[in-house]
Amino acid sequence: EPTRIYRFDDAKAFLQGAGLDAELLAREVNGCVMGAFVRARKPA
């Protein structure tokens, strides 16, 4: 279940902080990165 879909501006800030080429990479990952929770059930 997605909790957040990261867009261009979110990715740009993150990539700049990591010392990467933010302009180039942020356009590549626009909408392709998300935060999510994985819900699991214990087997019966």
C-alpha positions in Angstrom: 0.0 0.0 0.0 1.8 3.2 -1.1 2.1 5.8 1.6 3.8 8.4 -0.6 4.8 8.7 -4.3 7.9 10.9 -4.7 7.8 13.4 -7.5 10.4 15.6 -9.2 10.9 18.1 -6.5 11.2 15.5 -3.7 13.7 13.5 -5.7 15.7 16.6 -6.6 16.2 17.5 -2.9 17.2 14.0 -2.0 19.6 13.6 -4.8 21.3 16.9 -4.2 21.8 15.9 -0.6 23.5 12.7 -1.8 25.9 14.7 -4.1 24.4 13.3 -7.3 23.4 15.1 -10.5 19.9 16.0 -9.3 18.6 17.6 -12.5 19.3 14.6 -14.6 18.3 11.9 -12.2 15.2 13.5 -10.7 13.6 13.6 -14.2 14.4 9.9 -14.6 12.8 8.9 -11.3 9.8 11.2 -11.3 6.9 9.1 -10.0 8.9 5.9 -9.9 9.9 6.0 -6.2 7.5 5.4 -3.4 7.4 4.8 0.3 5.2 1.9 1.4 4.1 -0.4 4.1 4.1 -4.2 3.6 1.2 -5.9 5.3 1.8 -9.5 6.1 -0.1 -12.3 7.8 1.2 -15.2 9.7 0.5 -18.5 7.9 -2.3 -20.5 9.4 
